[in-house]
């Protein structure tokens, strides 16, 4: 749109806004920068070590409780300790390759999704192989067996949520591309860390108890972690 030829303001020179005086500029800078200070970001290695310490520490604490309860290391507790050591190495490797690496250097989304699905299935098979017995389901689902399974499952869920929550806090806002998958992997680590810890401390190593009170908690934590990760991992 061209200005009208008879517009008296059309030929006026456009004046640039004047900068504030030094006193006003100094006051503006003070208000805008008040409370700001240099912060050093936590390195990836420190975050990784903190994440590993969360689930390894939980396993060690409950292992100590399990050993002191029995007064000695029983065969079942010894097997659970060996299993926890092996699975702890697996979980540490998953954290390193899938979470601790920068987004461009992590395992691809397909491999990470495969881990989210395959590892819980393999873990359920591991629980079946290490169970010391199997009650009829009608017996397990009633009375004191069912009550114990419910209490153990709730405790396992609580510990898994605590471990996953700590890892989420350490790695929040670090995955703009696949936050849901990263969250599911964190849920996997938290759920398995809790299940392994309770597998040592829990007095019951019956098959249905292992599946329902320990194994299915891992599946639930994977689903919950995927939902939470979409919010916490995205920048």
C-alpha positions in Angstrom: 0.0 0.0 0.0 1.6 3.3 -1.1 1.2 6.5 0.9 -1.1 9.2 -0.4 0.7 12.0 -2.2 -1.0 14.6 -0.1 -0.2 13.0 3.2 1.9 15.5 5.2 3.5 12.7 7.3 4.7 10.7 4.3 7.9 12.7 3.9 8.9 12.8 7.6 12.1 11.0 8.5 11.7 7.8 10.6 13.4 8.3 13.9 15.1 5.4 15.5 14.1 4.8 19.2 16.5 6.3 21.6 18.5 4.0 23.9 17.9 4.4 27.6 20.4 6.4 29.6 23.1 4.5 31.4 21.3 4.6 34.7 18.1 3.1 33.3 20.1 0.5 31.3 22.0 -0.5 34.4 18.7 -0.9 36.3 17.3 -3.1 33.5 20.4 -5.3 33.4 20.2 -5.7 37.2 16.5 -6.7 37.1 17.0 -9.2 34.3 20.1 -10.9 35.7 19.2 -10.9 39.4 19.6 -14.4 40.8 21.4 -15.8 37.8 24.6 -17.7 38.5 26.8 -20.1 36.6 25.8 -23.8 36.9 27.9 -26.7 35.8 25.8 -29.5 34.1 26.2 -33.0 35.5 28.3 -35.2 33.2 26.9 -38.2 31.6 29.2 -40.5 33.5 28.1 -39.1 36.8 24.5 -39.5 35.8 25.2 -43.1 34.7 27.0 -43.9 38.0 24.2 -42.4 40.0 21.6 -44.4 38.1 23.5 -47.7 38.6 24.0 -46.9 42.3 20.2 -46.5 42.7 19.3 -50.1 41.7 22.6 -51.7 42.9 22.2 -50.0 46.3 18.6 -51.2 46.6 19.7 -54.8 45.8 22.5 -54.6 48.3 20.3 -53.3 51.1 17.6 -56.0 50.6 20.3 -58.6 50.2 21.7 -57.7 53.6 18.2 -57.9 55.1 17.6 -61.3 53.5 20.8 -62.7 54.8 20.4 -61.3 58.3 16.9 -62.7 58.4 18.0 -66.2 57.8 21.2 -65.9 59.7 23.1 -67.6 56.8 23.1 -67.6 53.0 20.7 -70.3 51.9 20.8 -72.0 48.5 17.9 -69.9 47.3 19.4 -66.6 48.5 22.8 -67.6 47.0 21.1 -68.3 43.6 19.2 -65.0 43.8 22.5 -63.2 44.5 24.2 -64.7 41.5 21.2 -63.8 39.4 21.1 -60.3 40.7 24.8 -59.8 39.8 24.2 -61.1 36.2 21.1 -59.0 35.6 22.7 -56.0 37.3 25.4 -56.1 34.6 22.7 -56.4 31.9 20.8 -53.4 33.3 24.0 -51.3 33.5 24.8 -52.1 29.9 21.2 -51.1 28.9 21.6 -47.8 30.7 24.9 -47.1 29.1 23.9 -48.0 25.5 20.3 -46.7 25.5 20.2 -43.7 28.0 23.7 -42.5 28.8 24.9 -42.0 25.2 24.0 -38.8 23.3 20.8 -39.1 21.2 22.8 -39.5 18.0 25.0 -42.3 19.4 22.4 -44.4 21.2 21.1 -47.7 20.0 18.5 -47.2 17.3 14.9 -46.8 18.2 14.2 -50.3 16.8 16.8 -52.0 19.0 15.7 -50.1 22.1 12.1 -51.1 21.5 13.2 -54.7 21.1 14.9 -54.5 24.5 11.8 -53.1 26.1 9.8 -56.1 24.9 12.4 -58.9 25.0 14.1 -58.3 28.3 10.9 -58.6 30.4 9.9 -61.8 28.6 13.4 -63.3 29.2 13.2 -62.2 32.9 9.8 -64.0 33.3 11.4 -67.1 32.0 14.4 -66.6 34.4 11.9 -66.4 37.3 10.2 -69.6 36.2 13.6 -71.5 36.0 14.8 -70.3 39.4 11.5 -71.0 41.3 11.9 -73.6 44.0 8.3 -75.0 43.6 4.9 -74.4 42.2 1.6 -74.5 44.1 -1.7 -75.1 42.4 -3.1 -71.8 41.3 -6.3 -72.3 43.4 -4.1 -72.6 46.5 -1.9 -69.7 45.6 -4.8 -67.3 44.8 -6.5 -67.7 48.2 -5.7 -67.2 51.9 -2.3 -66.3 53.2 -0.5 -67.0 49.9 -2.6 -64.4 48.1 -2.2 -61.9 50.9 1.6 -62.3 50.9 1.7 -62.0 47.1 -0.3 -58.7 47.2 1.9 -57.2 49.9 5.0 -58.2 48.1 3.8 -56.9 44.8 2.9 -53.5 46.2 6.3 -53.2 47.9 8.0 -54.2 44.6 6.0 -51.6 42.7 6.9 -48.9 45.3 10.6 -49.7 45.2 10.5 -49.9 41.4 8.8 -46.5 41.2 11.4 -45.0 43.6 14.3 -46.3 41.5 12.8 -45.2 38.2 11.9 -41.8 39.7 15.5 -41.2 40.7 16.8 -42.2 37.2 14.1 -39.9 35.6 15.4 -37.1 37.8 19.0 -37.6 36.7 18.2 -37.9 32.9 15.2 -35.6 32.6 15.0 -33.6 29.4 17.7 -35.6 27.6 15.8 -37.3 24.8 13.9 -35.1 22.3 13.5 -37.9 19.7 12.2 -41.0 21.5 11.2 -40.0 25.1 8.6 -42.7 25.4 11.1 -45.5 24.6 13.7 -44.0 27.0 11.0 -43.8 29.7 10.1 -47.4 29.1 13.7 -48.4 29.5 14.0 -46.5 32.7 10.8 -48.3 34.0 12.4 -51.6 32.9 15.6 -50.8 35.0 13.6 -49.7 38.0 11.2 -52.6 37.9 13.9 -55.2 37.5 16.1 -53.7 40.1 13.2 -53.9 42.5 12.2 -57.4 41.5 15.8 -58.6 41.9 16.2 -57.0 45.3 13.0 -58.6 46.6 13.9 -61.9 45.0 16.7 -62.0 47.5 14.9 -60.6 50.6 11.5 -62.3 49.9 11.1 -65.7 51.8 8.9 -67.1 49.0 10.5 -68.4 45.8 7.4 -70.2 44.5 6.7 -69.9 40.8 3.3 -68.1 40.8 4.6 -65.7 43.5 7.7 -64.9 41.4 5.6 -64.2 38.3 2.8 -62.2 39.9 4.5 -60.3 42.7 7.9 -59.7 41.0 7.7 -60.4 37.3 4.5 -58.6 36.4 5.7 -55.5 38.3 8.4 -55.2 35.6 5.8 -55.2 32.9 3.8 -52.6 34.7 6.8 -50.4 35.3 7.7 -50.5 31.6 4.3 -49.3 30.7 4.3 -46.6 33.4 7.8 -45.5 32.5 6.8 -45.1 28.8 3.9 -42.9 29.8 6.0 -40.8 32.2 8.9 -40.6 29.8 6.9 -38.7 27.2 6.7 -35.8 29.7 10.0 -36.0 31.6 12.5 -36.9 28.8 11.3 -34.5 26.3 13.1 -31.1 26.6 
